[in-house]
């Protein structure tokens, strides 16, 4: 059965792993062409990403057949056609402060998305080479965060938080931090989408939750959807979709949960699987 809705992650899935992460690569062009064919055949094509809207490459934002965007791991569903938010799930400022208190004394970097912007303490931004060791990840952070001289005060002025991110220059620190977060904030969603990062979202802010809500809004059975992903922030979407497709370069948990495995993001994996249907 051809799916009526196609959802795809960006980094590590639709986009290749080049440091610039531009969509002009052959991988991205092939995937965009495949999504266009799916849209022309009547399927709803949706980008489901950990990024905020302005952090998505302009070439993708400009694709005329894309209307709905699942953003920040499901913290927001944005309807571009009507320029409005149709779903949101955010971390309270009080909980955000407690998370910052836990992370900031450690040898790790912490920042957040708030009001569709990336905010970062200037002290971290000036040392990105140290905190974000992966070049592709560092490019994303550099291009999507606005450094703040007084980060905590800026966040307090902004209200609720859409997503909190951490990067670990020494990856062995991450499991212990995740354990502490799970003990103190068991209701929050923890996931990873980039090497050495950790993403923290509110209850209800998963790609799977957003997929379910978008299906309800559009009256499309969840069983008639297909979702592509590679990171643990895609896991809920892979499990929820009628057909979950893991990239061959994906996390082991995503590969285990998927119905299908696509070739890697460097091998036109999304385009090649969509070519079976459209």
Residue pairs with C-beta under 8 A, 6 or more apart in sequence:
1 224
2 41
2 43
2 277
2 278
3 43
3 224
3 225
3 226
3 242
3 243
3 277
4 42
4 43
4 44
4 220
4 221
4 224
4 225
5 43
5 44
5 45
5 46
5 214
5 215
5 218
5 220
5 224
5 225
5 226
6 35
6 38
6 43
6 44
6 45
6 46
6 225
6 226
6 227
6 228
6 274
7 46
7 47
7 48
7 70
7 207
7 211
7 225
7 226
7 227
7 228
7 237
7 241
8 14
8 31
8 35
8 45
8 46
8 47
8 48
8 227
8 228
8 229
8 270
9 48
9 49
9 193
9 207
9 228
9 229
9 230
9 231
9 233
9 234
9 237
10 47
10 49
10 50
10 51
10 56
10 60
11 21
11 49
11 50
11 51
11 136
11 140
11 193
11 194
11 231
12 193
12 194
12 230
12 231
12 247
12 249
12 250
12 265
13 228
13 229
13 230
13 234
13 247
13 265
13 269
13 270
14 27
14 28
14 31
14 47
14 228
14 265
14 270
15 21
15 23
15 25
15 27
15 28
15 57
15 265
16 25
16 27
16 28
16 265
16 266
17 136
17 265
17 266
18 25
18 136
19 135
19 136
19 139
20 139
21 57
21 136
21 139
21 140
22 28
22 57
22 59
23 29
23 32
23 57
23 59
23 60
24 59
26 268
27 265
27 266
27 267
27 268
27 271
28 59
30 268
30 270
30 271
31 268
31 270
31 271
31 274
32 59
32 60
32 63
33 271
34 270
34 271
34 274
34 275
34 278
35 45
35 63
35 65
35 66
35 270
35 274
36 45
36 63
36 65
37 274
37 278
38 45
38 274
38 277
38 278
39 45
39 65
40 65
41 278
43 278
44 67
44 68
44 218
44 220
45 65
45 66
46 66
46 68
46 69
46 70
46 214
47 56
47 60
47 66
47 69
47 70
48 69
48 70
48 74
48 207
48 210
48 211
48 227
48 229
48 234
48 237
49 56
49 69
49 70
49 71
49 72
50 72
50 73
50 163
50 193
50 199
50 231
50 233
51 71
51 72
51 140
51 144
52 71
52 72
52 76
52 113
52 116
52 117
52 118
52 144
52 162
53 61
53 69
53 71
53 78
53 116
54 116
54 117
54 144
55 118
55 140
55 143
55 144
56 69
60 66
61 80
66 80
67 79
67 80
67 81
68 77
68 78
68 79
68 80
68 86
68 214
69 77
69 78
69 80
70 76
70 77
70 207
70 210
70 211
70 214
71 77
71 78
71 162
72 113
72 162
72 163
72 201
72 205
73 163
73 189
73 191
73 193
73 199
73 201
73 205
73 206
73 207
73 233
74 89
74 201
74 204
74 205
74 206
74 207
74 208
74 209
74 210
74 236
75 88
75 89
75 90
75 113
75 162
75 163
75 201
75 202
75 205
76 85
76 87
76 88
76 89
76 116
76 162
77 85
77 86
77 87
77 88
77 210
77 213
77 214
78 84
78 85
78 86
79 85
79 86
86 213
86 217
87 210
87 213
87 214
88 162
89 201
89 202
89 203
89 204
89 205
89 209
90 160
90 161
90 162
90 202
90 205
91 99
91 160
91 161
91 162
91 163
91 164
91 188
91 200
91 201
91 202
92 160
92 161
92 202
93 155
93 156
93 159
93 160
93 161
95 185
95 188
96 112
96 155
96 160
96 161
96 164
97 152
97 156
98 184
98 185
99 110
99 164
99 181
99 185
99 200
100 110
100 152
100 155
100 164
102 177
102 180
102 181
102 184
103 110
103 166
103 177
104 110
106 173
106 177
107 168
107 169
107 170
107 173
108 131
108 166
108 167
108 168
108 169
108 173
108 177
109 120
109 124
109 131
109 132
109 166
109 167
109 168
109 169
110 121
110 124
110 164
110 165
110 166
111 118
111 119
111 120
111 121
111 124
111 141
111 145
111 151
111 164
111 165
112 118
112 119
112 155
112 161
112 162
112 163
112 164
112 165
113 119
113 161
113 162
113 163
113 164
113 165
114 155
114 158
114 159
114 160
114 161
114 162
115 158
115 159
115 162
116 162
117 146
118 141
118 144
118 145
118 146
119 145
119 146
119 148
119 151
119 154
119 155
119 158
120 141
120 145
120 146
120 147
120 148
120 151
121 147
121 148
121 151
122 147
122 148
122 149
122 151
124 131
125 142
125 145
125 147
126 147
128 138
128 141
128 142
129 138
130 169
131 167
131 169
132 138
132 141
132 167
132 169
132 196
133 169
133 195
133 196
134 194
134 195
134 196
136 194
137 167
137 194
137 195
137 196
137 197
140 194
141 167
148 154
155 161
162 205
163 199
163 200
163 201
163 205
164 199
164 200
164 201
165 197
165 198
165 199
165 200
166 174
166 177
166 197
166 198
166 199
166 200
167 196
167 197
167 198
168 174
168 177
168 196
168 197
168 198
169 196
171 196
174 196
174 198
177 198
178 190
178 198
181 188
181 190
181 200
182 190
185 200
187 203
188 200
188 201
188 202
188 203
189 200
189 201
189 202
189 203
189 205
189 206
190 198
190 199
190 200
190 201
191 198
191 199
191 201
191 206
191 231
191 232
191 233
191 235
192 198
192 199
192 231
192 232
192 233
192 251
193 199
193 230
193 231
193 232
193 233
193 234
194 231
199 233
206 233
206 236
206 237
207 227
207 229
207 233
207 234
207 236
207 237
208 235
208 236
208 237
208 239
208 240
209 236
210 237
211 222
211 225
211 227
211 237
211 240
211 241
212 222
212 240
214 220
215 221
215 222
215 225
221 242
222 240
222 241
222 242
223 242
224 242
225 241
225 242
225 243
226 241
226 242
226 243
226 244
226 245
226 277
227 234
227 237
227 238
227 240
227 241
227 243
227 244
227 245
228 234
228 245
228 246
228 247
228 262
228 269
228 270
228 273
229 235
229 237
229 238
229 244
229 245
229 246
229 247
229 250
229 254
230 246
230 247
230 249
230 250
230 251
230 254
230 265
231 250
231 251
231 254
232 251
232 253
232 254
234 250
234 254
235 251
235 253
235 254
235 257
237 244
238 244
238 245
238 246
238 254
238 257
238 258
239 257
243 259
243 260
244 257
244 258
244 259
244 260
245 258
245 259
245 260
245 261
245 262
245 273
246 254
246 255
246 257
246 258
246 260
246 261
246 262
247 254
247 261
247 262
247 263
247 264
247 265
247 269
247 270
248 255
248 261
248 262
248 263
248 264
248 267
248 269
249 264
249 265
249 266
250 258
255 261
260 273
262 269
262 270
262 272
262 273
263 269
263 272
